[in-house]
Amino acid sequence: MTNLPSRPNLTGRLAALAHGRARDMGTIAAVAIGTVVVLVIAGQASWAGGVFAIVAVATFCTVWFFGTVDPAQVASQDEASAAAVEAQARIAQERLFRRDLIEALPEPAMYIDAQGKVESANAAARRQFRFVGADPVLSAVVRRPELLDAVADVRRGAGPQRFEFVERAETDRYFSCVAAPLGAGVLVSMHDLTDIKRAELARVDFLANASHELRTPLTSLSGFIETLRGPARDDPEARERFLEIMQGQADRMRRLISDLMSLSRIELVEHRPPEGEADLADVVREVVDALEPLAAERGVEVRVTGADDPVMVTGIRDELAQVVQNLVDNAVKYSNDKGVVQVDLVGGMSSDGAAARAGRQWDDAGHMSIVASPGPGRAMSAALRVTDAGPGIERQYLPRLSERFYRVDPGRGLRPGTGLGLAIVKHVVQRHRGELLVESVPGRGSAFGVVLPMAQR
């Protein structure tokens, strides 16, 4: 706690005041006497008149000096000054205590004073509402009507107010808040419910989507089991054929559940940017090696450029491996027989140059930014581009590519999938604050590009 200043000494104050007044009166008397002497010598006044004038000036100065100094008044002024100093020190102490208290809170918190200004806000609150500077007006930095109304109610004497709001952005954030009176102002504290809300939404989505997507394979398995128990009980050829189909349906359910769980895990942490570094070139080489047998089985060649040297990006290796695997796996599956899948990687580019390299190379193609740029001022970026030799995608289908379970025009004979691969890619890229682009020309093929920020060295 800061020590309050001691009250000034009254005796010292009186002595200092008396010394100053004596100096002033002496100066006035000397000037007056000198003037009278000059007038007398110049013959403008008589000696008798001069002496009288000097006596009158001396008498006036003496009476003024001793008659206008009031010790009680000086003491009163001294007490008022000391009280003002004490009040200012107390206000500064209270403000410092509130600031330290709010800074110590781990989640967003701020104190709004009686004038409606944000007197104190911790770093979490400043990041959340994106404001800088000292003592901004609350309504100038916060646009949430729930928060503004709660603060207004508390200032009117309504007591503590509890409320919730959703901060809409690329990834929504949910907050539970309390506004409570504190001194002459209002303390607002916030609790981040994003993880809890996302868990609830993920659970609901999982149940809805799983029940819908699993119904067809389960119905198929049930029908084949019934057939094997009945008409095909003694038909070895039919039994082998049905068992193969059942195995395929079981594999489809396994892939679906695996993809759903991966997507749910990513969505739970999507609002938190990743920490650490990963070598994207090493990830590309590892994924391509793992998918080489699948590509060879389908007669597709996978060519890689730019993965010989390390390309360090900010991110989580396992999640980036999912991005590369889904993009390359899709390219292999949808490429024509004897086709070529081209995987290009380049690092150390500007964000605009990386975006052009990843998804802006075909002038006659339909283009789509599935995950847009997070904004200007980014550091150097890396660009990954995966090009297939498939039938291509018409422009009208591009906006829906990253929707869950969406499959482009399955009536064209494209190989089946779970419809979750690009949704996983989208959410991983969003978490890594990157870009996801696609361009496609029917009859030529499609290219999916990812732009990721390079690791800061």
C-alpha positions as CSV (number, residue, x, y, z in Angstrom):
1,M,0.0,0.0,0.0
2,T,1.3,3.5,-0.8
3,N,2.1,5.7,2.2
4,L,-0.1,8.8,2.5
5,P,1.8,12.2,2.7
6,S,2.0,13.7,6.2
7,R,0.1,17.0,6.9
8,P,2.2,20.1,6.5
9,N,3.4,21.7,9.8
10,L,1.2,24.7,10.8
11,T,4.0,26.6,12.5
12,G,6.2,26.2,9.5
13,R,3.4,27.4,7.2
14,L,2.8,30.5,9.4
15,A,6.5,31.3,9.4
16,A,6.9,31.0,5.7
17,L,3.8,33.1,5.2
18,A,5.0,35.8,7.5
19,H,8.5,35.9,5.9
20,G,6.9,36.4,2.5
21,R,4.6,39.1,3.6
22,A,7.4,41.0,5.5
23,R,9.5,40.9,2.3
24,D,6.6,42.4,0.3
25,M,5.8,45.1,2.8
26,G,9.4,46.1,3.0
27,T,9.6,46.4,-0.7
28,I,6.5,48.6,-0.8
29,A,7.8,50.8,2.1
30,A,11.2,51.3,0.5
31,V,9.7,52.3,-2.9
32,A,7.3,54.8,-1.2
33,I,10.0,56.4,1.0
34,G,12.3,56.7,-2.0
35,T,9.6,58.4,-4.0
36,V,8.9,60.9,-1.2
37,V,12.6,61.8,-0.8
38,V,12.9,62.4,-4.5
39,L,9.9,64.7,-4.5
40,V,11.2,66.7,-1.5
41,I,14.7,67.1,-3.1
42,A,13.1,68.2,-6.3
43,G,11.1,70.9,-4.5
44,Q,7.8,69.3,-5.3
45,A,6.9,68.7,-1.6
46,S,7.9,70.2,1.7
47,W,10.0,68.4,4.3
48,A,7.1,68.4,6.7
49,G,4.8,66.8,4.2
50,G,7.5,64.3,3.2
51,V,8.0,63.2,6.8
52,F,4.2,62.8,7.3
53,A,3.9,60.7,4.1
54,I,6.8,58.4,5.2
55,V,5.1,57.9,8.7
56,A,1.7,57.2,7.0
57,V,3.3,54.6,4.7
58,A,5.1,52.9,7.6
59,T,1.9,52.8,9.7
60,F,-0.1,51.3,6.8
61,C,2.4,48.6,6.1
62,T,2.7,47.7,9.8
63,V,-1.1,47.5,10.3
64,W,-1.5,45.5,7.1
65,F,1.2,43.0,8.0
66,F,0.0,42.3,11.6
67,G,-3.8,42.7,11.0
68,T,-4.4,40.4,8.0
69,V,-2.6,37.2,9.0
70,D,-5.2,34.8,10.5
71,P,-3.7,31.6,11.9
72,A,-7.1,29.9,12.0
73,Q,-7.6,30.5,8.3
74,V,-4.2,29.2,7.5
75,A,-4.9,26.1,9.6
76,S,-8.2,25.6,7.8
77,Q,-6.5,25.9,4.4
78,D,-3.8,23.5,5.6
79,E,-6.4,20.9,6.7
80,A,-8.3,21.1,3.4
81,S,-5.1,20.7,1.4
82,A,-4.1,17.7,3.5
83,A,-7.6,16.1,3.1
84,A,-7.5,16.6,-0.7
85,V,-4.0,15.0,-0.9
86,E,-5.3,12.1,1.2
87,A,-8.4,11.6,-1.0
88,Q,-6.3,11.7,-4.2
89,A,-3.9,9.1,-2.7
90,R,-6.8,6.9,-1.6
91,I,-8.4,7.0,-5.1
92,A,-5.0,6.2,-6.7
93,Q,-4.6,3.3,-4.3
94,E,-8.1,1.9,-5.0
95,R,-7.5,2.2,-8.8
96,L,-4.2,0.4,-8.5
97,F,-5.8,-2.4,-6.4
98,R,-8.6,-2.9,-9.0
99,R,-6.1,-3.0,-11.8
100,D,-4.0,-5.6,-10.1
101,L,-7.0,-7.6,-9.2
102,I,-8.4,-7.7,-12.8
103,E,-5.0,-8.4,-14.3
104,A,-4.7,-11.5,-12.0
105,L,-7.9,-13.0,-13.4
106,P,-7.3,-15.7,-16.1
107,E,-10.4,-15.0,-18.1
108,P,-11.6,-11.7,-19.6
109,A,-12.6,-9.1,-17.0
110,M,-12.9,-5.3,-16.9
111,Y,-14.0,-2.5,-14.6
112,I,-16.3,0.3,-15.8
113,D,-16.2,3.5,-13.7
114,A,-19.1,5.8,-12.9
115,Q,-18.6,7.8,-16.1
116,G,-19.0,4.6,-18.3
117,K,-15.3,4.3,-19.1
118,V,-13.3,1.1,-19.1
119,E,-10.9,2.0,-16.2
120,S,-9.2,-1.4,-16.1
121,A,-9.2,-4.4,-18.4
122,N,-6.9,-7.4,-18.4
123,A,-5.1,-8.7,-21.5
124,A,-7.7,-11.4,-22.2
125,A,-10.5,-8.7,-22.3
126,R,-8.4,-6.5,-24.6
127,R,-7.8,-9.3,-27.0
128,Q,-11.4,-10.3,-27.0
129,F,-12.8,-6.8,-27.7
130,R,-9.7,-5.6,-29.7
131,F,-9.2,-2.2,-28.0
132,V,-6.1,-0.3,-27.0
133,G,-5.5,2.9,-25.1
134,A,-6.4,4.1,-21.6
135,D,-10.0,4.7,-20.3
136,P,-12.0,4.2,-23.5
137,V,-15.8,4.6,-23.3
138,L,-17.4,1.1,-22.9
139,S,-19.9,1.7,-25.8
140,A,-17.0,2.5,-28.1
141,V,-15.2,-0.8,-27.7
142,V,-18.0,-3.2,-26.9
143,R,-20.9,-3.8,-29.4
144,R,-22.7,-6.6,-27.4
145,P,-26.1,-5.3,-26.3
146,E,-26.3,-7.9,-23.6
147,L,-23.2,-6.6,-21.9
148,L,-24.1,-2.9,-22.3
149,D,-27.6,-3.5,-20.9
150,A,-26.3,-5.5,-18.0
151,V,-23.9,-2.7,-17.0
152,A,-26.6,-0.1,-17.4
153,D,-28.9,-2.2,-15.1
154,V,-26.2,-2.5,-12.4
155,R,-25.5,1.2,-12.5
156,R,-29.2,1.8,-11.9
157,G,-29.0,-0.3,-8.8
158,A,-30.5,-3.5,-10.1
159,G,-27.8,-5.7,-8.4
160,P,-25.6,-8.3,-10.1
161,Q,-26.6,-9.3,-13.6
162,R,-25.9,-12.7,-15.2
163,F,-26.0,-13.1,-19.0
164,E,-24.6,-14.9,-22.0
165,F,-23.5,-13.9,-25.4
166,V,-22.0,-15.3,-28.6
167,E,-19.1,-13.6,-30.3
168,R,-19.6,-14.3,-34.0
169,A,-16.4,-14.8,-36.0
170,E,-14.8,-17.5,-38.2
171,T,-15.2,-19.7,-35.1
172,D,-18.0,-18.6,-32.7
173,R,-17.1,-18.2,-29.0
174,Y,-19.6,-18.5,-26.2
175,F,-19.3,-16.5,-22.9
176,S,-21.2,-16.6,-19.6
177,C,-20.8,-13.3,-17.8
178,V,-21.5,-11.6,-14.5
179,A,-21.8,-7.8,-14.0
180,A,-21.6,-6.8,-10.4
181,P,-21.3,-3.4,-8.5
182,L,-17.9,-2.6,-7.2
183,G,-17.5,0.7,-5.5
184,A,-18.8,3.4,-7.8
185,G,-18.4,1.3,-10.9
186,V,-19.2,-2.1,-12.3
187,L,-17.0,-5.2,-12.5
188,V,-17.7,-7.5,-15.5
189,S,-16.2,-11.0,-15.5
190,M,-16.5,-13.5,-18.3
191,H,-16.2,-17.3,-18.4
192,D,-15.4,-18.9,-21.8
193,L,-18.0,-21.7,-22.5
194,T,-16.7,-22.4,-26.0
195,D,-15.3,-25.8,-25.2
196,I,-18.5,-26.9,-23.4
197,K,-20.8,-25.6,-26.2
198,R,-18.7,-27.2,-28.9
199,A,-18.8,-30.5,-27.0
200,E,-22.6,-30.3,-26.9
201,L,-22.9,-29.4,-30.5
202,A,-20.4,-32.1,-31.5
203,R,-22.4,-34.7,-29.6
204,V,-25.7,-33.6,-31.2
205,D,-24.2,-33.5,-34.7
206,F,-22.6,-36.9,-34.2
207,L,-25.8,-38.5,-33.2
208,A,-27.8,-36.9,-36.0
209,N,-25.3,-37.6,-38.8
210,A,-24.3,-41.0,-37.6
211,S,-27.9,-42.2,-37.4
212,H,-28.5,-40.9,-40.9
213,E,-25.3,-42.2,-42.5
214,L,-25.2,-45.6,-40.7
215,R,-28.8,-46.5,-41.6
216,T,-28.0,-47.6,-45.1
217,P,-25.1,-50.0,-44.3
218,L,-26.9,-51.4,-41.3
219,T,-30.0,-52.0,-43.3
220,S,-27.8,-53.7,-46.0
221,L,-26.0,-55.9,-43.3
222,S,-29.4,-56.9,-41.8
223,G,-30.8,-57.9,-45.2
224,F,-27.7,-60.0,-46.1
225,I,-27.7,-61.7,-42.7
226,E,-31.4,-62.6,-43.2
227,T,-30.7,-63.9,-46.7
228,L,-27.7,-66.0,-45.4
229,R,-29.9,-67.5,-42.8
230,G,-32.7,-68.3,-45.3
231,P,-32.5,-68.7,-49.0
232,A,-28.7,-68.6,-49.3
233,R,-28.0,-70.9,-46.4
234,D,-26.8,-73.7,-48.6
235,D,-25.4,-71.6,-51.5
236,P,-21.6,-71.3,-51.0
237,E,-21.2,-69.0,-54.0
238,A,-23.8,-66.6,-52.8
239,R,-22.5,-66.7,-49.3
240,E,-19.0,-65.7,-50.4
241,R,-20.4,-62.8,-52.5
242,F,-22.6,-61.6,-49.7
243,L,-19.8,-61.8,-47.1
244,E,-17.6,-59.7,-49.3
245,I,-20.3,-57.0,-49.6
246,M,-20.9,-57.1,-45.9
247,Q,-17.2,-56.6,-45.3
248,G,-17.3,-53.5,-47.5
249,Q,-20.3,-52.1,-45.6
250,A,-18.6,-52.7,-42.3
251,D,-15.4,-51.0,-43.6
252,R,-17.6,-48.0,-44.6
253,M,-19.1,-47.7,-41.1
254,R,-15.6,-47.9,-39.6
255,R,-14.3,-45.1,-41.9
256,L,-17.4,-43.0,-41.2
257,I,-17.1,-43.3,-37.4
258,S,-13.3,-42.6,-37.6
259,D,-13.9,-39.5,-39.7
260,L,-16.7,-38.2,-37.4
261,M,-14.5,-38.6,-34.3
262,S,-11.6,-36.8,-36.0
263,L,-13.8,-33.9,-37.0
264,S,-15.4,-33.6,-33.6
265,R,-11.9,-33.5,-31.9
266,I,-10.7,-30.8,-34.3
267,E,-13.9,-28.6,-33.9
268,L,-13.5,-28.7,-30.1
269,V,-10.1,-26.9,-30.3
270,E,-10.6,-24.9,-33.5
271,H,-10.8,-21.5,-31.7
272,R,-7.3,-22.0,-30.2
273,P,-4.4,-21.4,-32.6
274,P,-1.9,-24.2,-32.6
275,E,1.6,-23.8,-31.1
276,G,4.8,-25.4,-32.1
277,E,6.3,-26.2,-35.5
278,A,6.0,-29.0,-38.1
279,D,8.0,-29.8,-41.2
280,L,5.4,-29.8,-43.9
281,A,7.8,-31.4,-46.4
282,D,8.4,-34.4,-44.2
283,V,4.6,-34.7,-43.7
284,V,4.1,-34.7,-47.5
285,R,6.7,-37.4,-48.1
286,E,5.4,-39.6,-45.3
287,V,1.8,-39.4,-46.6
288,V,2.7,-40.0,-50.2
289,D,4.7,-43.1,-49.2
290,A,1.8,-44.4,-47.2
291,L,-0.6,-44.0,-50.1
292,E,1.7,-45.3,-52.8
293,P,0.2,-48.9,-52.7
294,L,-3.3,-47.5,-53.1
295,A,-2.2,-45.3,-56.0
296,A,-0.4,-48.3,-57.7
297,E,-3.5,-50.4,-57.2
298,R,-5.6,-47.9,-59.1
299,G,-2.9,-47.2,-61.8
300,V,-2.3,-43.6,-60.6
301,E,1.1,-42.0,-60.4
302,V,1.8,-39.5,-57.6
303,R,4.5,-36.9,-58.3
304,V,5.9,-34.7,-55.7
305,T,7.9,-31.4,-56.1
306,G,9.4,-29.1,-53.5
307,A,9.5,-31.6,-50.6
308,D,13.2,-32.3,-50.6
309,D,14.1,-29.5,-48.2
310,P,12.4,-28.7,-44.9
311,V,9.4,-26.4,-45.0
312,M,8.7,-25.4,-41.4
313,V,5.2,-24.1,-40.7
314,T,3.4,-23.2,-37.5
315,G,1.1,-26.1,-36.7
316,I,0.5,-29.6,-35.3
317,R,2.0,-32.4,-37.3
318,D,-0.8,-35.0,-36.8
319,E,-3.5,-32.5,-37.9
320,L,-1.5,-31.4,-40.9
321,A,-1.0,-35.0,-41.8
322,Q,-4.8,-35.4,-41.9
323,V,-5.0,-32.5,-44.3
324,V,-2.4,-33.9,-46.7
325,Q,-3.7,-37.4,-46.5
326,N,-7.3,-36.4,-47.2
327,L,-6.3,-34.2,-50.2
328,V,-4.0,-36.8,-51.8
329,D,-6.3,-39.7,-51.0
330,N,-9.2,-37.8,-52.8
331,A,-7.0,-37.0,-55.7
332,V,-6.0,-40.6,-56.1
333,K,-9.6,-41.9,-55.8
334,Y,-11.0,-39.4,-58.3
335,S,-8.2,-39.5,-60.9
336,N,-8.7,-41.5,-64.0
337,D,-6.8,-44.7,-64.6
338,K,-3.2,-44.0,-65.6
339,G,-3.6,-40.5,-64.4
340,V,-1.1,-38.3,-62.6
341,V,-1.6,-36.7,-59.2
342,Q,0.7,-33.7,-58.8
343,V,1.7,-32.6,-55.3
344,D,3.6,-29.2,-55.2
345,L,5.0,-27.6,-52.1
346,V,6.8,-24.3,-51.8
347,G,7.7,-22.2,-48.8
348,G,9.0,-18.7,-48.0
349,M,6.4,-16.8,-50.1
350,S,4.2,-13.8,-49.4
351,S,0.6,-14.6,-48.4
352,D,-0.7,-13.3,-51.7
353,G,1.9,-15.1,-53.7
354,A,1.3,-18.4,-51.8
355,A,-2.5,-18.1,-52.4
356,A,-1.9,-17.6,-56.1
357,R,0.5,-20.5,-56.2
358,A,-1.9,-22.8,-54.3
359,G,-5.2,-22.1,-56.1
360,R,-5.0,-19.5,-58.8
361,Q,-3.1,-21.1,-61.7
362,W,-5.9,-21.9,-64.2
363,D,-7.4,-18.9,-65.9
364,D,-10.4,-20.8,-67.3
365,A,-11.2,-22.6,-64.0
366,G,-14.0,-22.2,-61.5
367,H,-12.4,-20.8,-58.3
368,M,-13.5,-20.9,-54.7
369,S,-12.0,-19.9,-51.3
370,I,-13.3,-22.4,-48.9
371,V,-11.3,-20.9,-46.0
372,A,-10.6,-17.2,-46.7
373,S,-7.4,-15.3,-45.7
374,P,-7.3,-14.3,-42.0
375,G,-6.3,-10.7,-43.1
376,P,-3.3,-8.5,-44.0
377,G,-0.1,-8.3,-42.2
378,R,0.7,-12.0,-42.1
379,A,4.2,-13.5,-42.1
380,M,5.7,-15.5,-44.8
381,S,3.6,-18.5,-46.0
382,A,3.9,-22.0,-47.5
383,A,1.7,-23.2,-50.3
384,L,0.6,-26.8,-50.9
385,R,-1.2,-27.7,-54.1
386,V,-2.7,-31.2,-54.9
387,T,-3.9,-31.6,-58.5
388,D,-5.8,-34.6,-59.7
389,A,-6.5,-36.1,-63.2
390,G,-10.3,-36.6,-62.5
391,P,-13.5,-35.4,-64.2
392,G,-13.4,-32.0,-62.6
393,I,-16.2,-30.3,-60.6
394,E,-18.7,-27.9,-62.1
395,R,-18.8,-24.3,-60.7
396,Q,-22.2,-24.8,-59.0
397,Y,-20.9,-27.5,-56.7
398,L,-17.8,-25.7,-55.4
399,P,-19.5,-23.7,-52.6
400,R,-20.7,-26.9,-50.9
401,L,-17.5,-28.9,-51.1
402,S,-16.6,-28.7,-47.4
403,E,-20.1,-29.4,-46.0
404,R,-20.4,-32.6,-43.9
405,F,-21.4,-35.7,-45.9
406,Y,-21.7,-33.7,-49.1
407,R,-20.6,-35.7,-52.2
408,V,-20.4,-34.0,-55.6
409,D,-23.0,-35.4,-58.0
410,P,-22.7,-39.1,-57.0
411,G,-24.7,-40.1,-60.1
412,R,-21.7,-39.5,-62.3
413,G,-20.1,-42.7,-61.1
414,L,-17.5,-41.1,-58.8
415,R,-16.0,-43.4,-56.2
416,P,-17.9,-43.3,-52.9
417,G,-16.5,-41.7,-49.7
418,T,-17.8,-40.6,-46.3
419,G,-18.2,-36.9,-47.4
420,L,-16.2,-35.8,-44.3
421,G,-12.6,-35.5,-45.7
422,L,-12.8,-31.9,-46.9
423,A,-14.8,-30.9,-43.8
424,I,-11.8,-32.1,-41.7
425,V,-9.4,-30.3,-44.0
426,K,-11.4,-27.1,-43.7
427,H,-11.5,-27.1,-39.9
428,V,-7.8,-28.0,-39.6
429,V,-6.9,-25.1,-41.9
430,Q,-9.1,-22.7,-40.0
431,R,-7.5,-23.7,-36.8
432,H,-4.1,-23.1,-38.3
433,R,-5.2,-19.6,-39.5
434,G,-4.5,-20.6,-43.1
435,E,-6.4,-20.6,-46.5
436,L,-8.1,-23.4,-48.4
437,L,-8.7,-22.9,-52.1
438,V,-10.0,-25.0,-54.9
439,E,-10.1,-24.5,-58.7
440,S,-11.6,-27.0,-61.2
441,V,-12.2,-27.4,-64.9
442,P,-14.7,-30.1,-66.0
443,G,-12.8,-32.6,-68.1
444,R,-9.4,-31.5,-66.9
445,G,-9.4,-32.1,-63.2
446,S,-9.4,-30.3,-59.8
447,A,-6.7,-28.7,-57.7
448,F,-6.9,-28.1,-53.9
449,G,-4.5,-25.6,-52.3
450,V,-3.6,-24.9,-48.7
451,V,-1.7,-21.8,-47.5
452,L,-0.1,-22.0,-44.0
453,P,1.9,-19.4,-42.1
454,M,5.6,-20.2,-41.9
455,A,7.2,-20.8,-38.5
456,Q,8.8,-17.6,-37.1
457,R,12.6,-18.0,-36.7
